[in-house]
Amino acid sequence: MTHEAAENMKWQPIETAPKDGEWFIARKNGVELLTQWGKTSHVPLYGWCFILSDYGEPEYDLWQPTEWLPLTARCQRTDERNPESN
């Protein structure tokens, strides 16, 4: 992805986010979490999941983000701000 393409990536409404298990960055009220569509660890509820705990087996919990951004756009932006990381 080029710098221009990464800069053109805008936060999208959560309704347009992938529901195929792909991870992405989601946010609500300034909080950003790695998110995917899936099932919680503790009860059979499906929705937008984040990793609650990754000690041993990961535990997933639901949250209600309002928008999302593909991981590739965020990674590209970070790399370009930190040229030493390349």
C-alpha positions in Angstrom: 0.0 0.0 0.0 1.4 3.4 -0.9 1.6 6.3 1.5 -1.2 8.1 -0.5 -3.5 5.0 -0.3 -2.9 4.7 3.5 -3.7 8.4 4.0 -6.9 8.0 2.0 -8.1 5.2 4.3 -10.8 6.7 6.4 -12.6 5.3 9.4 -15.6 3.4 8.1 -19.0 2.7 9.8 -18.8 -0.5 11.8 -21.7 -1.9 9.7 -19.3 -2.2 6.8 -16.6 -4.1 8.7 -15.8 -7.7 7.6 -17.5 -10.5 9.4 -15.2 -13.3 8.1 -12.9 -13.5 11.1 -10.4 -10.8 9.8 -8.9 -8.7 12.5 -9.0 -4.9 12.2 -8.8 -1.8 14.4 -12.1 -0.6 15.7 -12.9 2.4 17.9 -15.6 4.1 19.9 -15.3 7.3 21.9 -11.5 7.4 21.2 -10.9 3.9 22.4 -9.2 1.7 19.8 -9.1 -2.1 20.0 -8.0 -5.0 17.8 -11.4 -6.4 16.8 -13.0 -9.2 14.8 -16.5 -10.6 14.4 -16.8 -13.7 16.5 -18.1 -15.5 19.6 -17.4 -14.6 23.2 -15.4 -17.1 25.3 -17.9 -17.4 28.2 -21.3 -17.6 26.5 -22.5 -18.3 22.9 -23.0 -14.7 21.9 -21.8 -13.4 18.5 -20.7 -9.8 17.8 -17.6 -7.6 17.7 -15.0 -9.2 19.8 -11.7 -8.1 21.3 -9.2 -10.1 23.3 -10.0 -9.6 27.0 -7.1 -11.8 28.2 -4.4 -13.7 26.4 -2.8 -15.5 29.3 -3.1 -19.2 28.3 -6.1 -19.6 26.1 -7.3 -16.2 24.7 -10.6 -14.9 26.1 -12.8 -12.9 23.9 -15.5 -10.4 25.0 -18.0 -8.2 23.1 -18.0 -4.5 22.6 -19.9 -2.0 20.4 -17.5 -0.1 18.3 -18.8 2.6 15.9 -16.1 2.6 13.2 -13.3 0.5 11.9 -10.0 0.7 9.9 -8.1 -2.1 8.1 -4.9 -3.1 9.9 -2.9 -2.6 6.7 -3.7 1.1 6.8 -2.7 1.5 10.4 0.5 -0.5 9.9 1.5 1.6 6.9 0.9 4.9 8.7 3.0 3.7 11.7 5.9 2.6 9.4 5.9 5.8 7.6 6.1 7.9 10.8 8.9 5.8 12.1 11.4 5.3 9.2 13.9 3.6 11.5 11.5 0.7 11.9 11.9 -0.3 8.2 
